[in-house]
Amino acid sequence: ARLALTALLVRSARADGHYAPQEAQKIDRIIAARYGLGPDETAQLRSQAEGVEAEAPDTVRFTRAIKDAVPYEDRIGVIEALWQVVLADGSRDAGEDALLRMIAPMLGVEDQDSARARQRVEAQQKP
């Protein structure tokens, strides 16, 4: 589930066709905090996930691994983490929106919970 989540974060960062440094940094902060990793371990996990994400034909394998291993409330946290990455570059793209709308039900997260997760992240982003 750790690699699947990190690959899903990478996929969300790449959804707009631009993998910004701010997005990679946000991924690092999320996985370091979530898994208690040091800088080297964090960089290694993200690098591995970038390779896995690039080779994966679809998103289902990532979401299935997370859904099977992560309780519902924590899956809402996954949606929040995805929005943090998507919004890290300061813009919101239609491709990113579409990806997150597809991922939420694949994770078994209700639409209302997904929308509230996005709103919480957007509120944190405002100065």
Secondary structure, DSSP 4 states (H G I P E B T S, - for coil): -HHHHHHHHHHHHHTTS---HHHHHHHHHHHHHHHT--HHHHHHHHHHHHHHHHH-S-SHHHHHHHHHHS-HHHHHHHHHHHHHHHHTTS---HHHHHHHHHHHHHTT--HHHHHHHHHHHHHHH--
